[in-house]
Amino acid sequence: MVKSCWFITDYLWWGKLLVTKPTKSYAIIGTGAIGGYCAVKLQQAGFDVHCLVNRDYEFVKQNGLNLIETDNKKITIPVKAYDDIKKMPSCDVILITLKSTANHILKNSLGHLLHKNSIVCVIQNGISIESEIAEFIDPAKIIGASSLLKVTKISPGVIKHYELNQFEWAQYYRDETHKEISLAVQQISNDFKTAGFNSTATSHLPTLRWKKLIANLPTSGLSIILNASLSELINNPSSFEIIKSITREAISAAKYCGSDIPDDFYDFRMQVFAKLAKTTKTNSSMKDDFDAGNKLELHAIYENAINIAKKNQITMPLTKMLYLQLLYLEAKQR
């Protein structure tokens, strides 16, 4: 078991004992692009980092993780790598950075990583993920997070960071009307600030989740259906009209379901799209998954959003049509 502890030196410096602060331990469950980036930054900041690694386990074990930053500076750090979650020690903070399609492995293994004060942070796309995890661990231990981060794994153990490093955090509460920044959320946010992230503690998880959905719902699926990059979708008047319509639908659903979406959020999203229109030809992460033959995060991103809206007596017809088309294409591909 990994525990935080205080180490006191056995010598004096100017008549005072030197005291070393405890090293908080982090488990990274899913050392892909985002998980790997977090691992490098947290370890650089002095945290004790343990990484669950999949396909590139042998490379990372031997060579560590390599991060190429926005200025093309390369950072290489050794990490404690594992190929089996049950070989990992219990940690203070568990970051779940797997694709949500792999969450089925958590039910029988996540408990192994927890001690009585552990916190689980879910850094995934979609909504209602935390409530599904709360079925088998203490809900008070769960924090949700949303990232705005352009990063990709370009080869085994090598991660390229292009721009942005923003994270938002919120406590999971069974009562979705509850709004409060917990001490755990504030502490995690501060850890990430220490590691050099633009990190913010927020009070309402559903709002955090819906804001990210408003960004993901229109473009992720449409990029697959139309076989187009983000800039191609935005620069074509016909496809951009679909994006705008789904954006409006998602904002309306989010507000109706109790989220605090700012009145100018649609205008903000249009400003983001205007910037994306000028970028090089890049795909949504969902299209990258589809092109690679990977299972798509349709449950967490589309199905859950549609079901939440339905529980609140509203429909999302455009989003549902997109979801059904994606189900068809995924089934056909497989």
C-alpha positions as CSV (number, residue, x, y, z in Angstrom):
1,M,0.0,0.0,0.0
2,V,1.3,3.5,-0.9
3,K,0.6,6.0,1.8
4,S,1.5,9.6,2.3
5,C,4.0,10.2,5.1
6,W,6.3,12.8,6.5
7,F,10.1,12.4,6.4
8,I,12.2,14.5,8.8
9,T,15.9,15.0,8.0
10,D,18.5,14.2,10.6
11,Y,20.4,17.4,10.2
12,L,19.9,21.1,10.9
13,W,20.0,24.0,8.4
14,W,20.5,27.4,10.1
15,G,19.2,25.9,13.3
16,K,16.0,24.5,11.9
17,L,15.0,21.0,11.0
18,L,14.5,20.5,7.3
19,V,11.1,18.8,6.7
20,T,10.2,17.1,3.5
21,K,6.5,17.3,2.6
22,P,4.6,14.1,1.8
23,T,4.5,12.8,-1.8
24,K,1.0,12.3,-3.0
25,S,0.6,9.2,-5.1
26,Y,-1.3,9.1,-8.4
27,A,-2.4,6.1,-10.4
28,I,-3.0,6.7,-14.1
29,I,-5.5,4.1,-15.4
30,G,-5.1,4.4,-19.2
31,T,-1.7,5.8,-20.2
32,G,-2.7,7.0,-23.7
33,A,-2.3,10.6,-24.9
34,I,-4.1,12.4,-22.1
35,G,-3.1,9.9,-19.3
36,G,0.5,10.0,-20.5
37,Y,0.6,13.8,-20.6
38,C,-0.8,13.9,-17.1
39,A,1.7,11.4,-15.9
40,V,4.7,13.3,-17.2
41,K,3.5,16.7,-15.8
42,L,2.6,15.2,-12.4
43,Q,5.9,13.3,-12.1
44,Q,7.8,16.4,-13.1
45,A,6.0,18.3,-10.3
46,G,7.2,15.7,-7.7
47,F,4.2,13.5,-7.4
48,D,4.6,9.7,-7.1
49,V,3.1,8.4,-10.4
50,H,2.1,4.8,-11.3
51,C,0.9,4.1,-14.8
52,L,-1.3,1.3,-16.2
53,V,0.0,0.8,-19.8
54,N,-1.5,-1.3,-22.6
55,R,0.1,-1.9,-25.9
56,D,3.4,0.0,-25.3
57,Y,4.1,-1.4,-21.9
58,E,7.5,-2.9,-22.7
59,F,8.7,0.3,-24.3
60,V,7.5,2.5,-21.5
61,K,8.9,0.1,-18.9
62,Q,12.4,0.3,-20.5
63,N,12.4,3.8,-21.9
64,G,9.9,5.8,-19.8
65,L,7.4,8.3,-21.2
66,N,8.5,10.9,-23.8
67,L,6.6,14.2,-24.1
68,I,7.2,16.7,-27.0
69,E,5.9,20.1,-25.9
70,T,4.5,22.9,-28.0
71,D,8.0,24.4,-28.4
72,N,9.2,21.0,-29.6
73,K,11.3,20.5,-26.4
74,K,11.4,16.8,-25.6
75,I,11.0,15.6,-22.0
76,T,11.8,12.0,-21.0
77,I,10.9,10.7,-17.6
78,P,11.0,7.2,-16.1
79,V,7.7,6.0,-14.7
80,K,6.5,3.1,-12.7
81,A,4.7,1.1,-15.4
82,Y,2.3,-1.9,-15.0
83,D,0.6,-4.2,-17.4
84,D,-2.0,-5.4,-14.9
85,I,-4.1,-3.1,-12.7
86,K,-4.0,-5.7,-9.9
87,K,-0.2,-5.3,-9.7
88,M,-0.5,-1.6,-8.9
89,P,-0.3,-0.3,-5.3
90,S,-3.1,1.6,-3.7
91,C,-2.8,5.3,-4.3
92,D,-4.1,8.6,-3.0
93,V,-5.6,9.7,-6.3
94,I,-6.7,7.4,-9.2
95,L,-7.1,9.2,-12.6
96,I,-9.3,7.2,-14.9
97,T,-8.2,8.2,-18.4
98,L,-9.3,5.1,-20.2
99,K,-11.8,5.4,-23.1
100,S,-15.2,4.9,-21.4
101,T,-15.7,1.8,-23.6
102,A,-13.2,0.0,-21.3
103,N,-14.9,0.9,-18.0
104,H,-16.1,-2.6,-17.6
105,I,-12.7,-3.5,-16.2
106,L,-13.1,-1.2,-13.3
107,K,-15.8,-3.0,-11.4
108,N,-13.6,-5.9,-10.4
109,S,-10.3,-4.0,-10.1
110,L,-10.8,-0.4,-9.0
111,G,-11.2,-1.4,-5.4
112,H,-7.7,-2.8,-5.4
113,L,-6.3,0.7,-5.8
114,L,-8.2,2.4,-3.0
115,H,-7.3,3.0,0.6
116,K,-9.7,4.7,3.0
117,N,-8.8,8.3,1.8
118,S,-8.4,7.6,-1.9
119,I,-10.1,9.8,-4.5
120,V,-11.2,8.6,-8.0
121,C,-11.1,11.2,-10.8
122,V,-13.0,10.4,-14.0
123,I,-11.4,12.2,-16.9
124,Q,-13.5,10.9,-19.8
125,N,-15.9,12.2,-22.4
126,G,-19.7,11.8,-21.9
127,I,-22.1,12.1,-19.0
128,S,-23.5,9.9,-16.2
129,I,-20.2,8.0,-16.1
130,E,-19.7,8.8,-12.4
131,S,-23.1,7.5,-11.5
132,E,-22.2,4.1,-13.1
133,I,-19.0,3.9,-11.2
134,A,-20.8,4.9,-8.0
135,E,-22.6,1.6,-8.2
136,F,-19.5,-0.2,-6.9
137,I,-17.4,2.4,-5.0
138,D,-18.3,5.0,-2.4
139,P,-19.9,8.0,-4.3
140,A,-18.1,10.5,-2.0
141,K,-14.8,9.4,-3.4
142,I,-15.7,10.3,-7.0
143,I,-14.8,13.5,-8.9
144,G,-15.5,14.2,-12.5
145,A,-13.2,16.1,-14.8
146,S,-13.3,17.7,-18.2
147,S,-10.2,18.5,-20.2
148,L,-9.5,21.0,-23.0
149,L,-6.2,19.6,-24.3
150,K,-4.9,19.0,-27.8
151,V,-2.5,16.1,-27.4
152,T,-1.9,12.8,-29.2
153,K,0.3,9.7,-28.9
154,I,2.5,9.7,-32.1
155,S,4.4,6.5,-31.3
156,P,4.8,4.0,-28.4
157,G,5.6,6.0,-25.3
158,V,5.8,9.3,-27.2
159,I,3.2,12.0,-26.7
160,K,2.9,15.2,-28.6
161,H,1.3,18.3,-27.0
162,Y,0.0,20.9,-29.5
163,E,-1.9,23.4,-27.4
164,L,-4.1,24.0,-24.4
165,N,-3.9,22.2,-21.0
166,Q,-7.1,23.2,-19.3
167,F,-8.9,21.0,-16.7
168,E,-12.1,21.5,-14.8
169,W,-13.1,19.4,-11.8
170,A,-16.3,18.9,-9.9
171,Q,-17.5,16.6,-7.1
172,Y,-20.0,13.9,-7.9
173,Y,-23.2,14.1,-5.9
174,R,-26.2,11.8,-6.2
175,D,-28.4,14.8,-5.9
176,E,-27.7,16.5,-9.2
177,T,-29.0,19.8,-7.9
178,H,-26.3,20.0,-5.3
179,K,-23.7,22.6,-6.0
180,E,-20.6,22.8,-3.9
181,I,-16.8,22.8,-4.4
182,S,-15.6,20.0,-2.1
183,L,-12.2,20.0,-0.4
184,A,-11.1,17.1,-2.5
185,V,-11.9,18.9,-5.7
186,Q,-10.0,22.0,-4.5
187,Q,-7.0,19.9,-3.6
188,I,-6.9,18.0,-7.0
189,S,-7.3,21.3,-8.8
190,N,-4.3,22.8,-6.8
191,D,-2.2,19.7,-7.6
192,F,-2.7,20.2,-11.3
193,K,-1.9,23.9,-11.0
194,T,1.3,22.9,-9.3
195,A,2.0,20.6,-12.3
196,G,1.6,23.5,-14.7
197,F,-2.0,23.0,-15.8
198,N,-4.7,25.6,-16.2
199,S,-6.9,24.0,-13.6
200,T,-10.2,25.1,-12.1
201,A,-12.4,23.8,-9.3
202,T,-16.1,24.0,-10.1
203,S,-19.3,23.4,-8.1
204,H,-21.7,21.5,-10.5
205,L,-20.7,18.3,-12.3
206,P,-23.8,18.1,-14.6
207,T,-22.9,21.6,-15.9
208,L,-19.3,20.6,-16.5
209,R,-20.4,17.5,-18.4
210,W,-23.1,19.2,-20.5
211,K,-20.6,21.9,-21.6
212,K,-18.3,19.3,-23.0
213,L,-21.2,17.4,-24.6
214,I,-22.3,20.6,-26.4
215,A,-18.8,20.6,-28.0
216,N,-18.7,16.9,-28.7
217,L,-22.2,15.9,-29.8
218,P,-22.3,17.9,-33.1
219,T,-18.8,17.2,-34.5
220,S,-17.7,13.8,-33.2
221,G,-20.4,11.8,-34.9
222,L,-20.8,14.0,-37.9
223,S,-17.1,13.6,-38.8
224,I,-17.7,9.9,-39.1
225,I,-20.9,10.0,-41.0
226,L,-19.6,12.5,-43.5
227,N,-16.0,11.2,-43.4
228,A,-14.7,14.7,-42.9
229,S,-12.1,16.6,-40.8
230,L,-13.3,19.2,-38.3
231,S,-12.2,22.1,-40.6
232,E,-14.0,20.5,-43.5
233,L,-17.2,20.2,-41.5
234,I,-17.1,23.8,-40.4
235,N,-16.1,25.3,-43.8
236,N,-18.9,23.6,-45.7
237,P,-22.1,25.6,-45.4
238,S,-24.4,22.5,-45.4
239,S,-22.5,20.5,-42.7
240,F,-22.0,23.6,-40.6
241,E,-25.7,24.2,-40.6
242,I,-26.1,20.7,-39.1
243,I,-23.5,21.5,-36.5
244,K,-25.2,24.7,-35.5
245,S,-28.6,23.0,-35.2
246,I,-27.3,20.2,-33.0
247,T,-25.4,22.7,-30.9
248,R,-28.6,24.7,-30.3
249,E,-30.5,21.4,-29.5
250,A,-27.8,20.3,-27.0
251,I,-27.7,23.8,-25.3
252,S,-31.5,23.7,-24.9
253,A,-31.4,20.2,-23.4
254,A,-28.6,21.1,-21.0
255,K,-30.5,24.1,-19.7
256,Y,-33.8,22.1,-19.4
257,C,-31.9,19.4,-17.4
258,G,-30.7,21.9,-14.8
259,S,-27.3,22.9,-16.0
260,D,-26.0,26.4,-15.7
261,I,-25.2,27.1,-19.3
262,P,-24.4,30.8,-19.9
263,D,-26.8,32.7,-22.2
264,D,-23.9,33.5,-24.6
265,F,-22.6,29.9,-24.8
266,Y,-23.9,29.4,-28.3
267,D,-21.9,32.5,-29.4
268,F,-18.9,31.2,-27.6
269,R,-19.2,27.8,-29.5
270,M,-19.4,29.7,-32.8
271,Q,-16.2,31.5,-31.9
272,V,-14.5,28.2,-31.2
273,F,-15.7,26.8,-34.6
274,A,-14.3,29.9,-36.3
275,K,-10.9,29.2,-34.9
276,L,-11.1,25.5,-35.8
277,A,-12.0,26.4,-39.4
278,K,-8.5,27.8,-39.8
279,T,-6.7,24.8,-38.4
280,T,-5.0,22.1,-40.3
281,K,-6.9,19.0,-41.3
282,T,-7.5,17.3,-38.0
283,N,-10.1,14.7,-37.0
284,S,-12.3,14.3,-33.9
285,S,-11.0,11.6,-31.5
286,M,-14.1,9.6,-32.3
287,K,-13.3,9.6,-36.0
288,D,-9.8,8.4,-35.2
289,D,-11.3,5.6,-33.2
290,F,-13.6,4.7,-36.0
291,D,-10.9,4.7,-38.6
292,A,-8.8,2.5,-36.4
293,G,-11.6,0.0,-35.9
294,N,-12.0,0.8,-32.2
295,K,-15.3,0.7,-30.3
296,L,-16.9,4.1,-30.2
297,E,-17.9,5.9,-27.0
298,L,-21.5,6.1,-28.1
299,H,-23.0,5.0,-24.8
300,A,-21.3,7.7,-22.6
301,I,-21.6,10.5,-25.2
302,Y,-24.8,10.0,-27.1
303,E,-27.0,7.4,-25.4
304,N,-26.7,8.8,-21.9
305,A,-27.4,12.4,-23.0
306,I,-30.5,11.3,-24.9
307,N,-31.8,9.2,-21.9
308,I,-31.2,12.1,-19.5
309,A,-33.2,14.4,-21.7
310,K,-35.9,11.8,-22.0
311,K,-36.2,11.6,-18.2
312,N,-36.7,15.3,-18.2
313,Q,-39.6,14.9,-20.7
314,I,-37.7,16.4,-23.6
315,T,-36.4,14.9,-26.9
316,M,-33.2,15.4,-28.9
317,P,-34.3,14.3,-32.3
318,L,-31.2,15.5,-34.2
319,T,-28.8,14.0,-31.7
320,K,-30.8,10.7,-31.7
321,M,-30.7,10.5,-35.5
322,L,-26.9,11.0,-35.4
323,Y,-26.6,8.3,-32.7
324,L,-28.7,5.8,-34.7
325,Q,-26.6,6.4,-37.8
326,L,-23.4,5.8,-35.7
327,L,-24.8,2.6,-34.3
328,Y,-25.5,1.4,-37.9
329,L,-22.0,2.3,-39.1
330,E,-20.3,0.7,-36.1
331,A,-22.3,-2.5,-36.5
332,K,-21.5,-2.5,-40.3
333,Q,-17.8,-2.0,-39.7
334,R,-17.7,-4.9,-37.2
